[in-house]
Amino acid sequence: MATTNLLALEAAKLSPSRELRVSLAVYALLVALALASLRALAFELPGGSIRVSALAFPDVWHNAAYVAGWVNYLLYVFALQTVTHEYQFRTNRQNVIDGLPRRRYVLGKIAVMAGFALISSAIVTALAGTAGVWTGTAAASEPLAIRFVALYPLQTLAYLMLALFVGTIARRTGLAVLLFVGYTLVAEPMLRDLVFSHTLARHLPSAAFTALVPNPFFAYAGMRVAYSLTAPLVDTAIYVCLLGAATIWVFEKQDL
């Protein structure tokens, strides 16, 4: 089955979904509200000659990518639902019975996750650009901030691949959400603080993904921040590949 047929199959599953349209609309609204809240972050440098706004170019690119990363948990939960609902309604089983190889079924899901990442990136980029034009002032703190817009899709895809893997293992929506949120926000941070050394901790999945778009707001407090992105970029790329391979392996072994 060609890749276009896989995409057509996944699109057919999602296109009637009112839940998809509502979730994307709510997601876009929450990103817009998160960006609007940054309007309060405006600083006047000594002498009053330069006013720095968190929504001004070029800082808005980094700031928007960072705050959107937190709103993305809504997107991750929706992605988990798209995976687990197919177990609940036996859609995946029917696809396999109809002759779709299991490996290609998972490849279709990976394509869906990539699509979600691209849609999210388009929304964030459009809103950040609009905010920058609307603000109409110039920032002076991070001239290379736009690179984080390029890293944001990879960060989003990495978390979505983790969601796909967790959903494939858990099969049920509630359990999948609990495992995903519990690992990324509770279990891994505890492991990083209590178990692993700093050298090893920064290579754990969520740590690597988060490091692609680090917190930009320390710079506004006068702290010098040096971003080292090579290791997180390599780690994230490896994890995306491993999570895809692991999901294929688990799905091929499952009794549907």
KOLNULUM-563302 format. One record per residue (C-alpha): residue in three letters; x, y, z; residue number from 1. Coordinates in steps of 0.02 Angstrom, whole numbers, plus 50000, padded with zeros to 5 digits. Layout:
BEGIN
{residuo:ala	xx:X	yy:Y	zz:Z	num:NUM}
...
end
This chain:
BEGIN
{residuo:met	xx:50000	yy:50000	zz:50000	num:1}
{residuo:ala	xx:50072	yy:50167	zz:49947	num:2}
{residuo:thr	xx:50109	yy:50305	zz:50071	num:3}
{residuo:thr	xx:49972	yy:50410	zz:49992	num:4}
{residuo:asn	xx:49847	yy:50271	zz:50028	num:5}
{residuo:leu	xx:49903	yy:50265	zz:50208	num:6}
{residuo:leu	xx:49878	yy:50451	zz:50225	num:7}
{residuo:ala	xx:49709	yy:50439	zz:50141	num:8}
{residuo:leu	xx:49659	yy:50302	zz:50263	num:9}
{residuo:glu	xx:49711	yy:50404	zz:50414	num:10}
{residuo:ala	xx:49627	yy:50560	zz:50344	num:11}
{residuo:ala	xx:49466	yy:50462	zz:50321	num:12}
{residuo:lys	xx:49471	yy:50412	zz:50503	num:13}
{residuo:leu	xx:49502	yy:50589	zz:50565	num:14}
{residuo:ser	xx:49403	yy:50697	zz:50444	num:15}
{residuo:pro	xx:49229	yy:50660	zz:50517	num:16}
{residuo:ser	xx:49295	yy:50693	zz:50693	num:17}
{residuo:arg	xx:49212	yy:50844	zz:50771	num:18}
{residuo:glu	xx:49329	yy:50814	zz:50917	num:19}
{residuo:leu	xx:49479	yy:50849	zz:50802	num:20}
{residuo:arg	xx:49410	yy:51015	zz:50743	num:21}
{residuo:val	xx:49363	yy:51069	zz:50919	num:22}
{residuo:ser	xx:49530	yy:51016	zz:50991	num:23}
{residuo:leu	xx:49629	yy:51111	zz:50859	num:24}
{residuo:ala	xx:49521	yy:51266	zz:50883	num:25}
{residuo:val	xx:49543	yy:51259	zz:51072	num:26}
{residuo:tyr	xx:49729	yy:51227	zz:51050	num:27}
{residuo:ala	xx:49749	yy:51379	zz:50936	num:28}
{residuo:leu	xx:49650	yy:51486	zz:51058	num:29}
{residuo:leu	xx:49755	yy:51431	zz:51207	num:30}
{residuo:val	xx:49917	yy:51466	zz:51114	num:31}
{residuo:ala	xx:49851	yy:51639	zz:51069	num:32}
{residuo:leu	xx:49802	yy:51672	zz:51250	num:33}
{residuo:ala	xx:49972	yy:51611	zz:51312	num:34}
{residuo:leu	xx:50058	yy:51730	zz:51192	num:35}
{residuo:ala	xx:49943	yy:51873	zz:51240	num:36}
{residuo:ser	xx:49991	yy:51847	zz:51421	num:37}
{residuo:leu	xx:50172	yy:51884	zz:51375	num:38}
{residuo:arg	xx:50122	yy:52064	zz:51339	num:39}
{residuo:ala	xx:50147	yy:52095	zz:51523	num:40}
{residuo:leu	xx:50332	yy:52052	zz:51503	num:41}
{residuo:ala	xx:50403	yy:52219	zz:51447	num:42}
{residuo:phe	xx:50563	yy:52294	zz:51512	num:43}
{residuo:glu	xx:50641	yy:52465	zz:51494	num:44}
{residuo:leu	xx:50830	yy:52465	zz:51492	num:45}
{residuo:pro	xx:50926	yy:52593	zz:51596	num:46}
{residuo:gly	xx:50907	yy:52768	zz:51525	num:47}
{residuo:gly	xx:50740	yy:52724	zz:51446	num:48}
{residuo:ser	xx:50815	yy:52718	zz:51272	num:49}
{residuo:ile	xx:50763	yy:52539	zz:51232	num:50}
{residuo:arg	xx:50605	yy:52450	zz:51281	num:51}
{residuo:val	xx:50613	yy:52261	zz:51271	num:52}
{residuo:ser	xx:50451	yy:52163	zz:51247	num:53}
{residuo:ala	xx:50431	yy:51975	zz:51254	num:54}
{residuo:leu	xx:50320	yy:51988	zz:51100	num:55}
{residuo:ala	xx:50443	yy:52089	zz:50996	num:56}
{residuo:phe	xx:50550	yy:52022	zz:50855	num:57}
{residuo:pro	xx:50659	yy:51922	zz:50864	num:58}
{residuo:asp	xx:50627	yy:51861	zz:51042	num:59}
{residuo:val	xx:50446	yy:51819	zz:51006	num:60}
{residuo:trp	xx:50499	yy:51666	zz:50905	num:61}
{residuo:his	xx:50586	yy:51585	zz:51054	num:62}
{residuo:asn	xx:50456	yy:51643	zz:51180	num:63}
{residuo:ala	xx:50311	yy:51580	zz:51074	num:64}
{residuo:ala	xx:50392	yy:51410	zz:51046	num:65}
{residuo:tyr	xx:50424	yy:51392	zz:51233	num:66}
{residuo:val	xx:50249	yy:51436	zz:51296	num:67}
{residuo:ala	xx:50169	yy:51333	zz:51156	num:68}
{residuo:gly	xx:50269	yy:51184	zz:51218	num:69}
{residuo:trp	xx:50164	yy:51185	zz:51377	num:70}
{residuo:val	xx:50000	yy:51208	zz:51285	num:71}
{residuo:asn	xx:50051	yy:51059	zz:51178	num:72}
{residuo:tyr	xx:49998	yy:50941	zz:51317	num:73}
{residuo:leu	xx:49822	yy:50964	zz:51249	num:74}
{residuo:leu	xx:49887	yy:50906	zz:51080	num:75}
{residuo:tyr	xx:49975	yy:50757	zz:51159	num:76}
{residuo:val	xx:49818	yy:50703	zz:51249	num:77}
{residuo:phe	xx:49720	yy:50713	zz:51087	num:78}
{residuo:ala	xx:49855	yy:50610	zz:51000	num:79}
{residuo:leu	xx:49841	yy:50479	zz:51137	num:80}
{residuo:gln	xx:49653	yy:50474	zz:51109	num:81}
{residuo:thr	xx:49673	yy:50445	zz:50922	num:82}
{residuo:val	xx:49782	yy:50294	zz:50960	num:83}
{residuo:thr	xx:49684	yy:50218	zz:51104	num:84}
{residuo:his	xx:49513	yy:50243	zz:51023	num:85}
{residuo:glu	xx:49567	yy:50126	zz:50885	num:86}
{residuo:tyr	xx:49593	yy:49991	zz:51015	num:87}
{residuo:gln	xx:49426	yy:50031	zz:51096	num:88}
{residuo:phe	xx:49329	yy:50024	zz:50933	num:89}
{residuo:arg	xx:49438	yy:49886	zz:50858	num:90}
{residuo:thr	xx:49477	yy:49994	zz:50706	num:91}
{residuo:asn	xx:49658	yy:49937	zz:50705	num:92}
{residuo:arg	xx:49604	yy:49754	zz:50712	num:93}
{residuo:gln	xx:49487	yy:49780	zz:50565	num:94}
{residuo:asn	xx:49626	yy:49865	zz:50466	num:95}
{residuo:val	xx:49739	yy:49715	zz:50494	num:96}
{residuo:ile	xx:49601	yy:49592	zz:50448	num:97}
{residuo:asp	xx:49572	yy:49691	zz:50288	num:98}
{residuo:gly	xx:49752	yy:49659	zz:50239	num:99}
{residuo:leu	xx:49847	yy:49811	zz:50303	num:100}
{residuo:pro	xx:50018	yy:49753	zz:50366	num:101}
{residuo:arg	xx:50045	yy:49799	zz:50547	num:102}
{residuo:arg	xx:50207	yy:49890	zz:50509	num:103}
{residuo:arg	xx:50119	yy:49999	zz:50382	num:104}
{residuo:tyr	xx:49977	yy:50033	zz:50503	num:105}
{residuo:val	xx:50103	yy:50106	zz:50626	num:106}
{residuo:leu	xx:50187	yy:50204	zz:50486	num:107}
{residuo:gly	xx:50018	yy:50282	zz:50453	num:108}
{residuo:lys	xx:50006	yy:50333	zz:50635	num:109}
{residuo:ile	xx:50181	yy:50406	zz:50628	num:110}
{residuo:ala	xx:50126	yy:50508	zz:50477	num:111}
{residuo:val	xx:49978	yy:50572	zz:50579	num:112}
{residuo:met	xx:50095	yy:50624	zz:50721	num:113}
{residuo:ala	xx:50205	yy:50715	zz:50595	num:114}
{residuo:gly	xx:50050	yy:50801	zz:50528	num:115}
{residuo:phe	xx:49999	yy:50858	zz:50702	num:116}
{residuo:ala	xx:50175	yy:50927	zz:50729	num:117}
{residuo:leu	xx:50168	yy:51024	zz:50566	num:118}
{residuo:ile	xx:49995	yy:51095	zz:50602	num:119}
{residuo:ser	xx:50051	yy:51147	zz:50776	num:120}
{residuo:ser	xx:50207	yy:51228	zz:50705	num:121}
{residuo:ala	xx:50106	yy:51323	zz:50575	num:122}
{residuo:ile	xx:49988	yy:51389	zz:50709	num:123}
{residuo:val	xx:50130	yy:51442	zz:50825	num:124}
{residuo:thr	xx:50231	yy:51523	zz:50685	num:125}
{residuo:ala	xx:50080	yy:51620	zz:50620	num:126}
{residuo:leu	xx:50032	yy:51680	zz:50794	num:127}
{residuo:ala	xx:50211	yy:51727	zz:50839	num:128}
{residuo:gly	xx:50232	yy:51823	zz:50677	num:129}
{residuo:thr	xx:50068	yy:51913	zz:50705	num:130}
{residuo:ala	xx:50117	yy:51957	zz:50883	num:131}
{residuo:gly	xx:50286	yy:52023	zz:50825	num:132}
{residuo:val	xx:50209	yy:52133	zz:50691	num:133}
{residuo:trp	xx:50073	yy:52193	zz:50811	num:134}
{residuo:thr	xx:50199	yy:52238	zz:50947	num:135}
{residuo:gly	xx:50302	yy:52341	zz:50826	num:136}
{residuo:thr	xx:50455	yy:52358	zz:50939	num:137}
{residuo:ala	xx:50627	yy:52282	zz:50929	num:138}
{residuo:ala	xx:50704	yy:52165	zz:51056	num:139}
{residuo:ala	xx:50890	yy:52160	zz:51089	num:140}
{residuo:ser	xx:50921	yy:52003	zz:51191	num:141}
{residuo:glu	xx:50921	yy:51853	zz:51072	num:142}
{residuo:pro	xx:50956	yy:51889	zz:50888	num:143}
{residuo:leu	xx:50956	yy:51703	zz:50843	num:144}
{residuo:ala	xx:50790	yy:51666	zz:50927	num:145}
{residuo:ile	xx:50711	yy:51616	zz:50762	num:146}
{residuo:arg	xx:50809	yy:51453	zz:50764	num:147}
{residuo:phe	xx:50692	yy:51390	zz:50900	num:148}
{residuo:val	xx:50546	yy:51398	zz:50778	num:149}
{residuo:ala	xx:50642	yy:51271	zz:50673	num:150}
{residuo:leu	xx:50674	yy:51160	zz:50824	num:151}
{residuo:tyr	xx:50497	yy:51171	zz:50890	num:152}
{residuo:pro	xx:50422	yy:51048	zz:50762	num:153}
{residuo:leu	xx:50553	yy:50917	zz:50808	num:154}
{residuo:gln	xx:50516	yy:50940	zz:50993	num:155}
{residuo:thr	xx:50330	yy:50922	zz:50961	num:156}
{residuo:leu	xx:50355	yy:50769	zz:50850	num:157}
{residuo:ala	xx:50465	yy:50688	zz:50983	num:158}
{residuo:tyr	xx:50331	yy:50706	zz:51117	num:159}
{residuo:leu	xx:50198	yy:50646	zz:50994	num:160}
{residuo:met	xx:50304	yy:50491	zz:50956	num:161}
{residuo:leu	xx:50316	yy:50459	zz:51143	num:162}
{residuo:ala	xx:50126	yy:50478	zz:51152	num:163}
{residuo:leu	xx:50106	yy:50354	zz:51009	num:164}
{residuo:phe	xx:50217	yy:50228	zz:51098	num:165}
{residuo:val	xx:50129	yy:50250	zz:51265	num:166}
{residuo:gly	xx:49958	yy:50239	zz:51184	num:167}
{residuo:thr	xx:50008	yy:50079	zz:51094	num:168}
{residuo:ile	xx:50064	yy:50000	zz:51257	num:169}
{residuo:ala	xx:49922	yy:50062	zz:51368	num:170}
{residuo:arg	xx:49778	yy:50040	zz:51242	num:171}
{residuo:arg	xx:49658	yy:50134	zz:51356	num:172}
{residuo:thr	xx:49645	yy:50323	zz:51354	num:173}
{residuo:gly	xx:49643	yy:50354	zz:51541	num:174}
{residuo:leu	xx:49791	yy:50242	zz:51575	num:175}
{residuo:ala	xx:49887	yy:50313	zz:51427	num:176}
{residuo:val	xx:49862	yy:50493	zz:51484	num:177}
{residuo:leu	xx:49912	yy:50446	zz:51662	num:178}
{residuo:leu	xx:50071	yy:50360	zz:51602	num:179}
{residuo:phe	xx:50119	yy:50498	zz:51480	num:180}
{residuo:val	xx:50089	yy:50644	zz:51598	num:181}
{residuo:gly	xx:50156	yy:50548	zz:51747	num:182}
{residuo:tyr	xx:50317	yy:50506	zz:51659	num:183}
{residuo:thr	xx:50354	yy:50673	zz:51576	num:184}
{residuo:leu	xx:50303	yy:50787	zz:51720	num:185}
{residuo:val	xx:50333	yy:50680	zz:51875	num:186}
{residuo:ala	xx:50434	yy:50520	zz:51854	num:187}
{residuo:glu	xx:50573	yy:50581	zz:51740	num:188}
{residuo:pro	xx:50603	yy:50745	zz:51834	num:189}
{residuo:met	xx:50619	yy:50643	zz:51994	num:190}
{residuo:leu	xx:50740	yy:50523	zz:51910	num:191}
{residuo:arg	xx:50844	yy:50670	zz:51848	num:192}
{residuo:asp	xx:50852	yy:50748	zz:52021	num:193}
{residuo:leu	xx:50867	yy:50594	zz:52131	num:194}
{residuo:val	xx:50942	yy:50451	zz:52031	num:195}
{residuo:phe	xx:51045	yy:50502	zz:51880	num:196}
{residuo:ser	xx:51195	yy:50615	zz:51875	num:197}
{residuo:his	xx:51176	yy:50779	zz:51781	num:198}
{residuo:thr	xx:51277	yy:50709	zz:51636	num:199}
{residuo:leu	xx:51161	yy:50561	zz:51613	num:200}
{residuo:ala	xx:51000	yy:50651	zz:51662	num:201}
{residuo:arg	xx:51009	yy:50774	zz:51518	num:202}
{residuo:his	xx:51004	yy:50629	zz:51395	num:203}
{residuo:leu	xx:50838	yy:50560	zz:51459	num:204}
{residuo:pro	xx:50695	yy:50579	zz:51334	num:205}
{residuo:ser	xx:50594	yy:50722	zz:51408	num:206}
{residuo:ala	xx:50752	yy:50815	zz:51459	num:207}
{residuo:ala	xx:50820	yy:50805	zz:51282	num:208}
{residuo:phe	xx:50654	yy:50858	zz:51204	num:209}
{residuo:thr	xx:50633	yy:51004	zz:51323	num:210}
{residuo:ala	xx:50811	yy:51064	zz:51296	num:211}
{residuo:leu	xx:50774	yy:51095	zz:51112	num:212}
{residuo:val	xx:50670	yy:51246	zz:51162	num:213}
{residuo:pro	xx:50738	yy:51298	zz:51333	num:214}
{residuo:asn	xx:50662	yy:51426	zz:51450	num:215}
{residuo:pro	xx:50699	yy:51597	zz:51372	num:216}
{residuo:phe	xx:50643	yy:51704	zz:51518	num:217}
{residuo:phe	xx:50800	yy:51690	zz:51623	num:218}
{residuo:ala	xx:50881	yy:51814	zz:51503	num:219}
{residuo:tyr	xx:50753	yy:51946	zz:51550	num:220}
{residuo:ala	xx:50810	yy:51932	zz:51731	num:221}
{residuo:gly	xx:50987	yy:51980	zz:51679	num:222}
{residuo:met	xx:51055	yy:51802	zz:51678	num:223}
{residuo:arg	xx:51175	yy:51756	zz:51538	num:224}
{residuo:val	xx:51111	yy:51598	zz:51454	num:225}
{residuo:ala	xx:51216	yy:51495	zz:51334	num:226}
{residuo:tyr	xx:51111	yy:51373	zz:51233	num:227}
{residuo:ser	xx:51195	yy:51209	zz:51188	num:228}
{residuo:leu	xx:51080	yy:51127	zz:51062	num:229}
{residuo:thr	xx:51189	yy:50997	zz:50976	num:230}
{residuo:ala	xx:51169	yy:50859	zz:51107	num:231}
{residuo:pro	xx:50980	yy:50881	zz:51127	num:232}
{residuo:leu	xx:50959	yy:50883	zz:50938	num:233}
{residuo:val	xx:51055	yy:50720	zz:50917	num:234}
{residuo:asp	xx:50969	yy:50638	zz:51068	num:235}
{residuo:thr	xx:50797	yy:50688	zz:51007	num:236}
{residuo:ala	xx:50826	yy:50624	zz:50832	num:237}
{residuo:ile	xx:50884	yy:50458	zz:50903	num:238}
{residuo:tyr	xx:50734	yy:50446	zz:51019	num:239}
{residuo:val	xx:50612	yy:50482	zz:50876	num:240}
{residuo:cys	xx:50686	yy:50337	zz:50778	num:241}
{residuo:leu	xx:50690	yy:50221	zz:50930	num:242}
{residuo:leu	xx:50511	yy:50262	zz:50979	num:243}
{residuo:gly	xx:50452	yy:50229	zz:50802	num:244}
{residuo:ala	xx:50543	yy:50062	zz:50795	num:245}
{residuo:ala	xx:50482	yy:50013	zz:50969	num:246}
{residuo:thr	xx:50302	yy:50055	zz:50926	num:247}
{residuo:ile	xx:50311	yy:49947	zz:50769	num:248}
{residuo:trp	xx:50385	yy:49803	zz:50869	num:249}
{residuo:val	xx:50253	yy:49814	zz:51007	num:250}
{residuo:phe	xx:50109	yy:49825	zz:50884	num:251}
{residuo:glu	xx:50173	yy:49677	zz:50782	num:252}
{residuo:lys	xx:50177	yy:49570	zz:50941	num:253}
{residuo:gln	xx:50008	yy:49622	zz:51010	num:254}
{residuo:asp	xx:49853	yy:49515	zz:51009	num:255}
{residuo:leu	xx:49721	yy:49630	zz:50937	num:256}
end
